[in-house]
Amino acid sequence: MKREKAIAYYRVSTQRQGASGLGLDAQRVSVESLCKSRGWGIVAEYKDVESGRHDDRPGLTAALAECKTGGAVLVIAKLDRLARKASFVTRLQDERVRFIAADMPEANEMTVGILAAVAQGEAKAISDRTRVALAVAKARGKKLGNPQNLTPEAMAKGRAAKHEKAVKAANGSMRHAVNYRKAGYTLQRIADELNATGQRARRGGLWTAKQVQRLLKMAQA
């Protein structure tokens, strides 16, 4: 009996996921498990770090080309890793490109078509909800930022910068508190001095004697 050849295809949506392997490892386990259970040999692997709404992904293009020329079956972890457009899935079926999703290996062409339509609907719903939320925020007078700042990478960078700023502020308050204590100030007076100079406690609140006490203990640690 001729052993089936399989082409594995994986997709993640962000550069951070692609670089860290988040998502890719889980997809690889699913694909390899299915191929092993059926005795298929994986002859090549391809991956993309792109949205499923884009059809012209280099990894997918290469994978499909190899499937057509080598008579292999394309194996994916889930249907939405292949595409979020029902028309794209239908086109592959029309071109007789064989593909199978590890999470529903027994699905027939009709089932796959329905699920592809559902995936497309979910993608559109997410996009619509985002546009509505932005429109509501804008109507309320909220200044919207640059869309580039809403990417996972930019948001992670922003969180890191915010954390660094908070750490610097805490360290500054700690130095002042230690100096005030050495000068003989009471805990309450230290709190009053920190508040008077515009320094804020955690979450932007005012300093209290108890918070100053914890701060001084941290400085001694």
C-alpha positions in Angstrom: 0.0 0.0 0.0 1.4 3.4 -1.0 2.2 5.6 1.9 0.4 9.0 1.7 2.6 12.1 1.6 1.6 15.0 3.8 2.5 18.7 3.6 2.1 20.4 7.0 1.0 24.0 7.1 1.0 26.3 10.2 -0.1 29.9 10.6 0.0 32.5 13.4 -1.3 36.0 13.2 1.4 38.1 14.9 5.2 38.4 14.7 5.4 37.9 18.5 3.7 34.5 18.2 5.9 33.6 15.3 9.1 34.5 17.1 8.1 32.8 20.4 6.6 29.7 18.9 3.3 30.3 20.7 0.6 28.6 18.8 3.0 27.0 16.3 4.0 24.2 18.7 0.4 23.3 19.5 -0.4 23.2 15.7 2.6 21.0 15.0 1.6 18.5 17.7 -2.0 18.2 16.2 -0.7 17.8 12.7 1.9 15.3 13.6 -0.5 13.3 15.7 -3.0 13.0 12.9 -0.3 12.0 10.4 1.1 9.4 12.7 -2.3 7.9 13.4 -2.8 7.4 9.6 0.7 6.4 8.8 1.3 9.4 6.7 4.8 10.8 6.2 5.3 14.6 6.5 7.6 15.5 3.6 7.6 19.3 4.2 6.5 22.0 6.6 5.5 25.6 5.8 4.4 28.4 8.0 3.2 32.0 7.8 3.0 34.9 10.2 0.0 36.6 8.7 -3.7 37.2 8.9 -6.0 34.4 7.6 -7.8 37.0 5.6 -4.8 37.2 3.2 -4.8 34.6 0.5 -1.3 35.5 -0.9 0.8 34.1 1.9 4.2 32.9 0.8 4.2 29.8 3.0 0.7 28.7 1.9 1.5 29.4 -1.7 4.6 27.2 -1.6 2.7 24.5 0.4 -0.2 24.4 -2.1 2.3 24.3 -5.1 4.0 21.3 -3.6 0.7 19.5 -2.9 -0.3 19.9 -6.5 3.0 18.8 -8.1 3.7 16.0 -5.6 0.1 14.7 -5.1 0.4 15.3 -1.4 -2.4 16.2 1.1 -2.2 19.5 2.9 -2.6 19.0 6.7 -3.6 21.8 9.0 -4.4 21.9 12.7 -7.7 23.8 12.3 -9.6 25.1 9.3 -9.1 28.8 10.3 -5.3 28.2 10.1 -5.8 27.7 6.4 -8.1 30.6 5.7 -10.9 32.8 7.0 -12.6 33.1 3.6 -15.2 30.6 2.5 -14.4 31.4 -1.2 -10.8 30.4 -0.7 -11.7 27.0 0.7 -14.2 26.5 -2.1 -11.5 27.4 -4.7 -9.2 24.7 -3.3 -12.0 22.2 -3.5 -12.7 23.2 -7.1 -9.0 22.8 -7.9 -9.0 19.3 -6.3 -6.4 20.3 -3.7 -6.7 17.8 -0.9 -6.6 19.1 2.6 -7.6 17.9 6.0 -7.9 19.7 9.4 -6.6 17.7 12.4 -9.4 18.9 14.7 -12.1 17.4 12.3 -10.5 14.8 10.2 -13.7 13.1 9.1 -15.3 16.3 7.8 -16.6 16.1 4.2 -16.7 18.8 1.6 -20.1 20.1 2.6 -19.1 20.3 6.3 -15.8 22.0 5.5 -17.7 24.6 3.3 -20.1 25.3 6.1 -17.3 25.7 8.7 -15.4 28.0 6.4 -18.4 30.2 6.1 -18.7 30.3 9.9 -15.0 31.2 10.2 -15.5 34.0 7.7 -18.5 35.2 9.6 -16.6 35.2 12.9 -13.8 37.3 11.3 -16.2 39.8 10.0 -18.1 40.0 13.3 -14.8 40.8 15.1 -13.9 43.4 12.6 -17.4 45.0 12.8 -17.3 45.0 16.6 -13.9 46.8 16.6 -15.2 49.4 14.2 -18.3 50.0 16.3 -16.3 50.3 19.5 -13.9 52.8 17.9 -16.8 54.8 16.5 -18.5 55.0 19.9 -15.3 56.0 21.6 -14.8 58.7 19.0 -18.3 60.0 19.4 -17.7 60.3 23.1 -14.8 62.6 22.4 -12.0 60.0 23.1 -9.0 60.7 21.0 -8.1 57.6 19.1 -4.5 56.6 18.7 -2.5 55.5 15.7 -3.7 52.0 14.6 0.0 50.9 14.5 0.0 51.4 18.3 -2.7 48.8 18.7 -0.6 45.9 17.4 0.3 43.2 20.0 4.0 44.2 19.7 3.3 47.9 20.2 1.0 47.2 23.1 3.6 45.0 24.8 6.2 47.7 24.3 3.8 50.3 25.8 3.2 48.1 28.9 6.9 47.6 29.4 7.5 51.4 29.2 4.7 52.0 31.6 6.1 49.4 34.0 9.6 50.9 33.8 8.2 54.4 34.5 6.4 53.1 37.6 9.5 51.4 38.9 11.5 54.6 38.5 8.9 56.6 40.3 8.8 54.0 43.1 12.5 54.1 43.5 12.5 57.8 43.6 9.9 57.9 46.4 11.8 55.2 48.2 15.0 57.3 48.2 13.2 60.4 49.5 11.5 58.4 52.2 14.8 56.9 53.4 16.4 60.4 53.5 13.4 61.9 55.4 13.5 59.0 57.9 17.2 59.6 58.5 16.4 63.2 59.2 14.1 62.1 61.9 10.7 62.6 60.2 7.7 60.6 61.4 5.9 58.2 59.0 3.0 60.6 58.6 5.3 63.6 57.9 7.1 61.6 55.3 3.8 60.8 53.7 2.8 64.5 53.8 6.2 65.5 52.2 5.8 62.9 49.4 2.3 64.1 48.6 3.3 67.8 48.8 6.0 67.2 46.2 3.6 65.5 43.8 4.8 62.0 44.3 2.1 59.4 44.2 1.7 56.0 45.8 0.6 52.9 44.0 -2.1 53.5 41.4 -1.8 57.2 41.7 -3.1 57.5 45.2 -1.9 59.6 48.1 0.7 58.3 50.5 -0.3 57.2 54.0 1.9 56.5 57.0 1.2 52.8 56.6 2.3 52.9 52.9 5.5 54.7 53.9 6.2 52.1 56.5 6.0 49.4 53.8 8.1 51.4 51.5 10.9 51.7 54.1 10.8 48.0 54.8 11.2 47.4 51.1 14.3 49.7 51.1 15.8 47.6 53.9 15.2 44.3 52.1 
